[in-house]
């Protein structure tokens, strides 16, 4: 079977199985993975023969997708802010909406030292340090498995020598020093909302990375309860939020003594990031 025929078969299978919205994109990513080539090689090698073994491997990947396993979980990586990141079952699958925080951070003053609380795969700290070659950072997580993934991503993207990693439960375990920028994408889904999540999220992301239980605000209370003691004068705090949490999280920022508190929207027009600045 020719590559183009295999791709058409995969796209059709996913579409027939209810994955119509992204059937073409997903089938291309899975075929490239099965063939061991970069996705951009599919067009160049469109006329190559796909062996029976390669086709069997491809079909196995397609059936995993039909069982609601995300493509990033199947191939073990996700593109984020123009870079390829390793993802494993130990970390949250990075979302495109999180790039809202990266964009906002890059438009603000460049920090000398940043802190990423609950780093997961390391996408925030690694992406920002890759953009700021003179900055250093600390990334923390409660999960040793997540820290191992963050370390691997830091090494791949050339920032490992500028990024410290520490096992910490929010502020418990964070080094006693000041940071110019504190960022976090904490678990924020309320416990009552978990059952309504898409199976790609509910069944494949670590629960601890999705929800803190209760009303979903526990992590923000912990972060903002201790941030002033670790924030350099005039330092900035930026957190990702759920689309309905802007007012509540903004109030926590204000209670913590942060100024210029602002809610930023993602590309879909939903509240996505809250930012604030510490007193000078």
ABEGO torsion letter per residue (X at the ends): XBAAAAAAAAAAAAAAAGAAAAAAAAAAAAAAAAAGBBAAAAAAAAABBBBAAAAAAAAAAAAAAAAGBBAAAAAGBBBBGGBBBBBBAABBBBBAAAAAAAAAAAABBBBABBBBBGAEAGAAAAAAAAABAABBBBBBBABAAAAAAAAAAAAAAGAAAABBBBBBBEABGBBBBBBABBBBBBBABBAAAAAABBAAAAAABBAAAABAEEAGAAAAAAAAAAAAAABBBGBBBBBBBBAAAAAAAAAAAAAAGBBGBBBBBBAAGBBABBBBBBBX
